[in-house]
Amino acid sequence: MKKKTSIACMLFACLFAISQAQTSSTDQPASSPSDPDNLAKDYFSQIMGVAVSASTNTKLYQFVYEWIGTPYRLGGKTKKGVDCSKFAYEVYQNVFNTTLGHNSRNIYTQVDPIRKDELKPGDLVFFKIRSRNITHVGVYIGDDKFAHASSSRGVMISDLNEAYWKRYYYNGGRMLTAATQNASEDEEGHLSSTPAPPIN
């Protein structure tokens, strides 16, 4: 009798385990590639603490998201390695269909300088790091965050309010294409700009 009871218990346990396995497999969605647009939105929503789904800058966010983690390489311009100016160049080429210069100082000559409080996603941010000349450029993505190719960590997102970036921040700049796009979103229908500070 004990033998029959133990066999019945084992059968019941096996049936229960099989039914649980089937239930958990049916609960999970069929394996399909994740939507890269949603991944980018989720990523930037977490970083910036805002809902990006309603943003008009999905193409910009998507492009930056695809390059996050690309290693730094001076003169590089691919996902095998890229420097700050080439990263900005790739962003503008692919997102805004605009060609930038080949180094941060040259790029600065192509923009309308703007104050930090006027920055909009797609604008450029320039830095003078331990130099009297512009040495670094990034792409502003909103909420005081900017995407750039850091020499130590590759393509990443940083905050303009971090002490390091605050210390070396020089100016913002808006390309004609981005200025035109942002102007259509400006409630007043115009953009203000400040005169370019002299480059030492």
C-alpha positions as a LaTeX table, in Angstrom:
\begin{tabular}{lrrr}
\hline
Residue & $x$ (\AA) & $y$ (\AA) & $z$ (\AA) \\
\hline
Met1 & 0.00 & 0.00 & 0.00 \\
Lys2 & 2.84 & 2.38 & 0.90 \\
Lys3 & 4.48 & 1.55 & $-2.44$ \\
Lys4 & 1.31 & 2.45 & $-4.37$ \\
Thr5 & 0.96 & 5.71 & $-2.44$ \\
Ser6 & 4.56 & 6.76 & $-3.09$ \\
Ile7 & 4.22 & 5.94 & $-6.83$ \\
Ala8 & 1.00 & 7.98 & $-6.99$ \\
Cys9 & 2.74 & 10.89 & $-5.24$ \\
Met10 & 5.66 & 10.72 & $-7.69$ \\
Leu11 & 3.29 & 10.68 & $-10.68$ \\
Phe12 & 1.37 & 13.62 & $-9.29$ \\
Ala13 & 4.63 & 15.56 & $-8.72$ \\
Cys14 & 5.78 & 14.84 & $-12.29$ \\
Leu15 & 2.44 & 15.93 & $-13.76$ \\
Phe16 & 2.51 & 19.10 & $-11.69$ \\
Ala17 & 6.08 & 19.92 & $-12.81$ \\
Ile18 & 5.16 & 19.35 & $-16.48$ \\
Ser19 & 2.06 & 21.55 & $-16.23$ \\
Gln20 & 4.10 & 24.32 & $-14.56$ \\
Ala21 & 6.75 & 24.17 & $-17.29$ \\
Gln22 & 4.09 & 24.40 & $-20.01$ \\
Thr23 & 2.37 & 27.33 & $-18.27$ \\
Ser24 & 5.60 & 29.31 & $-17.87$ \\
Ser25 & 6.56 & 28.72 & $-21.50$ \\
Thr26 & 3.14 & 29.90 & $-22.74$ \\
Asp27 & 3.28 & 32.98 & $-20.48$ \\
Gln28 & 6.43 & 34.21 & $-22.20$ \\
Pro29 & 6.07 & 35.95 & $-25.55$ \\
Ala30 & 7.47 & 34.21 & $-28.58$ \\
Ser31 & 11.12 & 35.10 & $-29.06$ \\
Ser32 & 11.23 & 37.96 & $-31.50$ \\
Pro33 & 13.77 & 40.73 & $-31.91$ \\
Ser34 & 13.08 & 43.70 & $-29.64$ \\
Asp35 & 11.97 & 46.92 & $-31.25$ \\
Pro36 & 15.11 & 49.09 & $-31.33$ \\
Asp37 & 13.02 & 52.27 & $-31.20$ \\
Asn38 & 11.44 & 51.14 & $-27.92$ \\
Leu39 & 14.85 & 50.16 & $-26.51$ \\
Ala40 & 16.20 & 53.62 & $-27.30$ \\
Lys41 & 13.16 & 55.31 & $-25.76$ \\
Asp42 & 13.41 & 53.16 & $-22.62$ \\
Tyr43 & 17.14 & 53.85 & $-22.34$ \\
Phe44 & 16.78 & 57.62 & $-22.58$ \\
Ser45 & 13.68 & 57.65 & $-20.38$ \\
Gln46 & 15.75 & 56.01 & $-17.63$ \\
Ile47 & 18.76 & 58.29 & $-18.17$ \\
Met48 & 16.77 & 61.50 & $-18.38$ \\
Gly49 & 13.87 & 60.59 & $-16.14$ \\
Val50 & 11.34 & 61.73 & $-18.74$ \\
Ala51 & 8.97 & 60.03 & $-21.14$ \\
Val52 & 10.73 & 60.10 & $-24.48$ \\
Ser53 & 7.87 & 58.45 & $-26.37$ \\
Ala54 & 6.28 & 61.81 & $-27.12$ \\
Ser55 & 9.56 & 63.35 & $-28.22$ \\
Thr56 & 10.13 & 64.52 & $-31.77$ \\
Asn57 & 13.79 & 63.54 & $-31.49$ \\
Thr58 & 13.36 & 59.79 & $-31.83$ \\
Lys59 & 15.80 & 59.59 & $-34.74$ \\
Leu60 & 18.48 & 61.40 & $-32.74$ \\
Tyr61 & 17.96 & 59.20 & $-29.67$ \\
Gln62 & 17.94 & 56.05 & $-31.77$ \\
Phe63 & 21.22 & 56.96 & $-33.47$ \\
Val64 & 22.95 & 57.86 & $-30.20$ \\
Tyr65 & 21.64 & 54.69 & $-28.56$ \\
Glu66 & 23.16 & 52.55 & $-31.33$ \\
Trp67 & 26.59 & 54.13 & $-30.73$ \\
Ile68 & 26.64 & 53.98 & $-26.92$ \\
Gly69 & 29.73 & 52.07 & $-25.79$ \\
Thr70 & 31.68 & 52.54 & $-29.03$ \\
Pro71 & 35.34 & 52.79 & $-27.97$ \\
Tyr72 & 37.30 & 56.01 & $-28.37$ \\
Arg73 & 39.87 & 56.14 & $-31.15$ \\
Leu74 & 41.54 & 59.37 & $-32.26$ \\
Gly75 & 40.66 & 59.92 & $-35.92$ \\
Gly76 & 38.25 & 56.96 & $-35.89$ \\
Lys77 & 34.85 & 57.30 & $-37.49$ \\
Thr78 & 33.23 & 53.86 & $-37.21$ \\
Lys79 & 31.73 & 51.73 & $-34.44$ \\
Lys80 & 35.14 & 50.10 & $-34.07$ \\
Gly81 & 36.37 & 53.42 & $-32.67$ \\
Val82 & 35.48 & 57.10 & $-32.94$ \\
Asp83 & 36.63 & 60.45 & $-31.57$ \\
Cys84 & 34.43 & 63.34 & $-30.41$ \\
Ser85 & 34.34 & 65.36 & $-33.63$ \\
Lys86 & 33.78 & 62.31 & $-35.84$ \\
Phe87 & 30.95 & 61.19 & $-33.57$ \\
Ala88 & 29.29 & 64.61 & $-33.91$ \\
Tyr89 & 29.97 & 64.40 & $-37.66$ \\
Glu90 & 28.22 & 60.99 & $-37.87$ \\
Val91 & 25.24 & 62.23 & $-35.85$ \\
Tyr92 & 24.73 & 65.22 & $-38.13$ \\
Gln93 & 25.33 & 63.26 & $-41.31$ \\
Asn94 & 22.81 & 60.56 & $-40.40$ \\
Val95 & 20.20 & 62.43 & $-38.35$ \\
Phe96 & 20.20 & 65.93 & $-39.86$ \\
Asn97 & 21.69 & 65.18 & $-43.30$ \\
Thr98 & 24.25 & 67.92 & $-42.65$ \\
Thr99 & 28.02 & 67.81 & $-43.01$ \\
Leu100 & 30.20 & 69.09 & $-40.17$ \\
Gly101 & 33.88 & 70.01 & $-40.09$ \\
His102 & 36.51 & 67.50 & $-39.09$ \\
Asn103 & 37.57 & 68.84 & $-35.69$ \\
Ser104 & 35.86 & 70.61 & $-32.80$ \\
Arg105 & 37.41 & 74.04 & $-33.54$ \\
Asn106 & 36.42 & 73.83 & $-37.21$ \\
Ile107 & 32.88 & 72.74 & $-36.28$ \\
Tyr108 & 32.54 & 75.77 & $-33.98$ \\
Thr109 & 33.04 & 78.08 & $-36.97$ \\
Gln110 & 29.93 & 76.51 & $-38.57$ \\
Val111 & 27.46 & 77.24 & $-35.76$ \\
Asp112 & 25.48 & 80.13 & $-34.38$ \\
Pro113 & 26.69 & 80.42 & $-30.77$ \\
Ile114 & 23.92 & 80.07 & $-28.19$ \\
Arg115 & 23.69 & 80.27 & $-24.41$ \\
Lys116 & 23.43 & 77.14 & $-22.31$ \\
Asp117 & 19.83 & 77.95 & $-21.34$ \\
Glu118 & 18.88 & 78.07 & $-25.05$ \\
Leu119 & 20.13 & 74.56 & $-25.87$ \\
Lys120 & 17.71 & 72.19 & $-27.59$ \\
Pro121 & 18.21 & 68.54 & $-28.60$ \\
Gly122 & 20.50 & 68.39 & $-31.60$ \\
Asp123 & 22.53 & 71.46 & $-30.68$ \\
Leu124 & 26.27 & 71.15 & $-30.15$ \\
Val125 & 28.20 & 71.80 & $-26.95$ \\
Phe126 & 31.85 & 72.84 & $-26.93$ \\
Phe127 & 34.54 & 72.55 & $-24.29$ \\
Lys128 & 38.02 & 73.91 & $-23.69$ \\
Ile129 & 39.65 & 71.14 & $-21.69$ \\
Arg130 & 42.94 & 72.31 & $-20.18$ \\
Ser131 & 43.47 & 74.50 & $-23.22$ \\
Arg132 & 42.78 & 77.99 & $-24.50$ \\
Asn133 & 41.35 & 76.39 & $-27.65$ \\
Ile134 & 38.21 & 74.30 & $-28.16$ \\
Thr135 & 39.22 & 70.67 & $-27.67$ \\
His136 & 35.96 & 68.74 & $-27.31$ \\
Val137 & 32.46 & 68.67 & $-28.80$ \\
Gly138 & 29.28 & 66.81 & $-27.92$ \\
Val139 & 25.67 & 66.65 & $-29.10$ \\
Tyr140 & 23.03 & 67.99 & $-26.72$ \\
Ile141 & 20.10 & 65.60 & $-26.20$ \\
Gly142 & 18.02 & 67.52 & $-23.64$ \\
Asp143 & 17.65 & 67.76 & $-19.86$ \\
Asp144 & 21.26 & 69.04 & $-19.54$ \\
Lys145 & 22.55 & 65.77 & $-21.01$ \\
Phe146 & 24.83 & 65.42 & $-24.02$ \\
Ala147 & 26.21 & 62.52 & $-26.03$ \\
His148 & 29.90 & 62.46 & $-26.88$ \\
Ala149 & 32.94 & 60.28 & $-27.44$ \\
Ser150 & 34.93 & 60.42 & $-24.22$ \\
Ser151 & 38.64 & 59.59 & $-24.50$ \\
Ser152 & 38.37 & 57.41 & $-21.38$ \\
Arg153 & 34.99 & 55.69 & $-21.84$ \\
Gly154 & 34.04 & 56.01 & $-25.51$ \\
Val155 & 30.58 & 57.11 & $-26.62$ \\
Met156 & 28.50 & 57.91 & $-23.57$ \\
Ile157 & 25.98 & 60.30 & $-22.05$ \\
Ser158 & 27.20 & 62.99 & $-19.64$ \\
Asp159 & 25.58 & 65.80 & $-17.68$ \\
Leu160 & 26.53 & 69.43 & $-18.22$ \\
Asn161 & 26.03 & 70.00 & $-14.48$ \\
Glu162 & 28.80 & 67.57 & $-13.52$ \\
Ala163 & 31.70 & 69.50 & $-12.00$ \\
Tyr164 & 34.16 & 68.42 & $-14.69$ \\
Trp165 & 31.99 & 69.48 & $-17.63$ \\
Lys166 & 30.86 & 72.65 & $-15.86$ \\
Arg167 & 34.49 & 73.63 & $-15.40$ \\
Tyr168 & 35.46 & 73.24 & $-19.05$ \\
Tyr169 & 32.20 & 74.19 & $-20.78$ \\
Tyr170 & 32.78 & 76.91 & $-23.38$ \\
Asn171 & 29.60 & 77.48 & $-25.39$ \\
Gly172 & 26.67 & 75.96 & $-27.23$ \\
Gly173 & 26.16 & 76.12 & $-30.96$ \\
Arg174 & 23.30 & 75.56 & $-33.38$ \\
Met175 & 23.74 & 74.47 & $-36.99$ \\
Leu176 & 21.49 & 76.04 & $-39.61$ \\
Thr177 & 19.59 & 72.76 & $-40.23$ \\
Ala178 & 18.97 & 72.18 & $-36.53$ \\
Ala179 & 18.11 & 75.85 & $-36.03$ \\
Thr180 & 15.49 & 75.66 & $-38.77$ \\
Gln181 & 14.00 & 72.50 & $-37.26$ \\
Asn182 & 13.99 & 73.96 & $-33.75$ \\
Ala183 & 12.50 & 77.22 & $-35.02$ \\
Ser184 & 9.38 & 75.41 & $-36.12$ \\
Glu185 & 9.00 & 74.09 & $-32.57$ \\
Asp186 & 9.66 & 77.51 & $-31.01$ \\
Glu187 & 6.41 & 79.04 & $-29.82$ \\
Glu188 & 7.61 & 82.53 & $-30.64$ \\
Gly189 & 8.77 & 81.47 & $-34.09$ \\
His190 & 12.27 & 82.87 & $-33.73$ \\
Leu191 & 15.61 & 81.89 & $-32.28$ \\
Ser192 & 17.83 & 84.11 & $-30.22$ \\
Ser193 & 21.57 & 83.91 & $-30.31$ \\
Thr194 & 24.42 & 85.64 & $-28.56$ \\
Pro195 & 27.55 & 86.97 & $-30.22$ \\
Ala196 & 30.40 & 84.46 & $-30.48$ \\
Pro197 & 32.90 & 84.80 & $-27.65$ \\
Pro198 & 36.45 & 85.27 & $-28.88$ \\
Ile199 & 38.52 & 82.10 & $-29.22$ \\
Asn200 & 41.83 & 82.63 & $-27.44$ \\
\hline
\end{tabular}
